[in-house]
Amino acid sequence: MVHSVLVFFAGLAFLAIASRFVISSSIKISEYFRISELAVGYLLIALATSVPDIMVSATASHSGVSGIAIGDILGSSIANICLVLGVAAIIKTLRVKREQTLESAELLLLVTIIPLVLLTRHMIGFAEGLILVIVFGFYALFAVKEKFTLGIKEGVLHREWMQQVTIFFISIAVTLIAAQFIVHSGADIARGLGVEEAVIGMTIIAFGTTLPELAVDFTAIRKGHFALAIGDIFGSCVVNLTLALGLAAMINPLSEEGMFIQTGIAFFVGIVVFLWYILMKHEGIRREHGLIFLLAYILFVMMGIIWGFTSAVSLP
């Protein structure tokens, strides 16, 4: 048990470090191609920061641990909005024009309905996974069409092109290896404690795989790139619920009967609707809204802890 815990946190540490390199190299590559800020946030940075979730869910699916795969995807999406966006808004009010975010918030609400409906059926197979990947493809087309500029200097990365590509692929490989250790040790911890694997996936693992978003978005907000930060948060949720979930289902059918998954689905729908309402009524996200999101995340984690202990105690 102690060995599994040590391996688990070592895996999270390597995952976080490798993810930072994935993100920094992908940002520089996107700057080289002069891609727009919201497109960077919605697609490239969202993909990069979602690499841990994609790797963990795919590895968990391949290992037949559906609870961790679904739990991490759903828990990370909740953490992206409640924790990352909540803390960011508390630190500094996120002022973004309504027309820049409302359409994407509505798209997020629409896109999340599809996988959440599939999850209520308790089984997602290859066909459903393929549908989710196709949905991600349409989302990517939307992101590429965004026209907000970053103001990048021409040719700034020409000398570093091959170096950044090399760093990117090496970092991806490290995240894949780290994901293997996280999934197997996380499953061992769940069995040792007698709790549902989904609880571990939606709380501890999801928090660990959300650390890249925290790092990137706080840096973006500090530099005044509010649109990039919000785009990354929205984009990461879409990537998790379409591409990550779809690929995991295509690797191995995902089945999860745990009630905590159903609770997580209802919780996520509620916070997405609340986020859409905020963006519809206000120009950005205020500090009081951030506090609500953060308190909601604390409540969610406490629910997971209580659920885990209750299920462990109820075992014969």
SULQUI-V89908 format. One record per residue. PHI is phi in radians with two decimals (NA if undefined). OMEGA is omega in whole degrees, -180 to 180 (* if undefined). D_FIRST is the distance of its C-alpha to the first C-alpha in Angstrom with 1 decimal. Layout:
BEGIN
PHI;OMEGA;D_FIRST
PHI;OMEGA;D_FIRST
END
This chain:
BEGIN
NA;179;0.0
-1.09;179;3.8
-1.06;180;5.4
-1.12;179;5.1
-1.11;180;6.3
-1.11;179;8.8
-1.12;-179;9.9
-1.04;-177;10.5
-1.27;174;12.6
-1.14;177;14.3
-1.10;177;15.2
-1.08;-180;16.7
-1.10;179;18.6
-1.13;178;20.1
-1.09;-179;20.9
-1.14;-179;22.7
-1.14;-180;24.6
-1.12;180;25.7
-1.12;178;26.7
-1.06;179;29.0
-1.22;176;30.8
-1.04;-177;31.1
-1.17;-177;32.7
-1.10;180;35.0
-1.22;180;36.3
-1.19;177;36.8
-1.09;-179;38.8
-1.16;178;41.0
-1.15;179;41.6
-1.16;177;42.6
-1.13;179;44.9
-1.04;-180;46.5
-1.57;176;47.4
0.96;179;48.6
-1.51;-175;46.7
-1.13;-175;47.1
-1.10;-180;44.8
-1.20;176;43.9
-1.13;176;43.6
-1.05;-179;41.2
-1.17;-176;39.2
-1.19;-171;39.4
-2.12;-171;38.6
-1.18;-180;37.8
-1.18;178;35.6
-1.08;177;34.1
-1.13;-178;33.2
-1.12;-179;31.9
-1.26;178;29.7
-1.61;179;28.5
-0.93;178;27.4
-1.01;-180;23.7
-1.16;179;24.0
-1.10;-179;26.0
-1.15;-178;23.6
-1.13;-178;20.5
-1.17;179;22.4
-1.15;179;24.1
-1.13;179;21.0
-1.10;179;19.3
-1.12;179;22.6
-1.09;-180;22.9
-1.51;179;19.5
1.35;-180;20.6
-1.83;-175;18.2
-1.08;-178;21.2
-1.03;179;19.4
-1.23;-179;17.8
-1.07;-179;21.2
-1.19;-179;23.4
-1.08;180;21.2
-1.13;-179;21.1
-1.08;-179;24.8
-1.23;-180;25.8
-1.13;178;23.6
-1.16;179;24.8
-1.13;177;28.4
-1.13;-180;28.1
-1.14;180;26.7
-1.00;-178;29.5
-1.43;-173;32.2
-1.28;-176;30.8
-1.47;-176;28.9
-1.13;-179;30.6
-1.17;-180;34.1
-1.10;-180;33.8
-1.12;180;33.0
-1.06;-180;35.5
-1.22;177;38.2
-1.16;-180;37.6
-1.17;-178;38.0
-2.70;179;41.1
-1.00;-177;43.0
-1.58;-178;42.8
-1.70;179;46.4
-2.34;-179;46.9
-1.04;-176;50.0
-1.01;-177;49.7
-1.20;179;51.1
-1.41;-173;48.4
-2.04;-174;45.4
-1.09;-180;46.8
-1.08;-180;47.2
-1.22;177;43.7
-1.16;177;42.3
-1.14;178;44.3
-1.14;178;43.0
-1.04;179;39.4
-1.07;-179;40.1
-1.21;-177;41.8
-1.14;-177;39.2
-1.24;-180;36.2
-1.09;-175;38.0
-1.08;-180;37.8
-1.17;-180;34.0
-1.18;175;33.4
-1.13;179;36.0
-1.10;-179;34.3
-1.15;-180;30.9
-1.20;180;32.7
-1.48;177;33.5
1.24;-180;29.8
-2.59;175;30.4
-2.18;-178;31.3
-1.79;-177;32.5
-1.06;-177;34.2
-1.08;179;37.5
-1.13;178;36.0
-1.11;178;33.9
-1.11;177;37.1
-1.05;-180;38.8
-1.12;178;36.3
-1.13;177;36.6
-1.12;176;40.4
-1.03;177;40.2
-1.06;178;38.4
-1.03;177;41.3
-1.14;177;43.8
-1.10;179;41.8
-1.07;177;41.9
-1.09;177;45.7
-1.07;-177;45.9
-1.12;-178;44.0
-1.13;-178;46.2
-1.40;179;49.3
-1.12;-170;48.4
-2.07;180;51.1
-1.52;-170;49.9
-1.61;176;50.2
-1.68;-178;48.1
1.25;-178;51.1
-1.41;176;49.7
-1.30;-179;52.0
-1.19;174;53.2
1.22;-174;52.0
-1.14;-175;49.5
-2.00;-174;46.8
-1.00;-177;49.0
-1.28;-175;48.2
-1.75;-170;44.4
-0.97;-177;44.2
-1.16;179;42.7
-1.09;-179;40.4
-1.19;177;38.8
-1.12;178;38.5
-1.09;178;36.8
-1.04;-178;34.3
-1.04;-175;33.7
-1.27;176;32.8
-1.12;-180;30.6
-1.14;177;28.6
-1.06;180;28.3
-1.10;179;26.9
-1.13;179;24.3
-1.11;179;23.2
-1.14;179;23.0
-1.14;180;20.7
-1.08;180;18.5
-1.07;178;18.5
-1.03;-180;17.1
-1.16;-179;13.9
-1.11;-177;13.7
-1.13;-176;14.3
-1.19;178;12.0
-1.22;178;8.9
-1.11;177;10.3
-1.12;178;10.9
-1.11;179;7.4
-1.11;179;6.5
-1.06;179;9.9
-1.16;179;9.5
-1.14;180;6.7
-1.51;-179;9.0
1.32;-180;12.0
-1.89;177;13.8
-1.15;177;16.1
-1.08;180;15.1
-1.10;180;18.4
-1.13;177;17.3
-1.08;-179;14.5
-1.13;-175;17.2
-1.44;-178;20.0
-2.02;-173;18.5
-1.16;-178;15.9
-1.14;180;16.6
-1.07;178;20.3
-1.11;-180;20.6
-1.11;-179;19.3
-1.35;178;21.8
-1.58;-179;24.5
-0.97;177;24.6
-1.03;177;27.2
-1.09;178;29.5
-1.01;-177;29.3
-1.12;-177;30.3
-1.16;-174;33.1
-1.24;176;34.6
-1.15;176;34.8
-1.14;179;36.6
-1.10;-180;38.9
-1.18;179;39.7
-1.07;-180;40.4
-1.61;177;42.9
1.51;179;44.4
-1.58;-177;43.2
-1.15;-178;42.5
-1.09;179;43.3
-1.12;-179;40.9
-1.11;-180;38.0
-1.15;177;38.9
-1.07;179;39.4
-1.14;-179;36.0
-1.13;178;34.3
-1.08;-177;36.5
-1.09;-180;36.1
-1.10;178;32.3
-1.08;-180;32.2
-1.15;179;34.6
-1.04;-180;32.9
-1.08;-172;29.5
-1.47;178;31.3
-2.03;-175;33.6
-1.17;-178;32.7
-1.10;-180;28.9
-1.17;-180;28.9
-1.14;179;31.8
-1.11;179;30.4
-1.08;180;27.1
-1.22;179;29.3
-1.27;177;31.5
-1.23;-178;28.7
-2.78;179;27.4
-0.95;-179;28.6
-1.74;179;26.4
-2.32;-180;26.1
-2.62;-179;24.5
-1.73;-175;25.7
-1.05;180;23.5
-1.17;-179;25.7
-1.17;175;23.7
-1.11;179;25.0
-1.09;177;28.5
-1.10;179;28.1
-1.11;178;27.1
-1.08;180;30.1
-1.08;180;32.5
-1.10;-178;31.1
-1.15;178;31.6
-1.02;-180;35.1
-1.08;-177;36.0
-1.28;177;35.1
-1.17;177;36.9
-1.10;178;40.0
-1.11;178;39.9
-1.11;178;39.6
-1.06;179;42.6
-1.09;180;44.6
-1.06;-177;44.1
-1.20;178;45.2
-1.29;-175;48.1
-1.65;-172;49.4
-2.28;175;48.6
-1.55;-180;48.9
1.80;-176;45.3
-2.17;-176;42.5
-1.49;-177;43.1
-1.13;179;41.0
-1.15;176;41.1
-1.21;178;39.8
-1.06;179;36.9
-1.12;178;36.1
-1.09;179;36.1
-1.07;-178;33.7
-1.13;178;31.3
-1.10;178;31.4
-1.13;180;30.9
-1.18;177;27.7
-1.04;178;26.4
-1.07;-179;27.4
-1.11;180;25.6
-1.12;178;22.2
-1.09;176;22.8
-1.06;179;23.6
-1.12;179;20.3
-1.11;180;18.3
-1.10;180;20.6
-1.09;-180;20.4
-1.09;180;16.7
-1.15;-179;16.8
-1.11;-180;19.9
-1.17;179;18.6
-1.18;-179;15.5
-1.19;-177;18.0
-1.32;178;20.5
-1.17;-180;18.5
-1.19;*;20.1
END
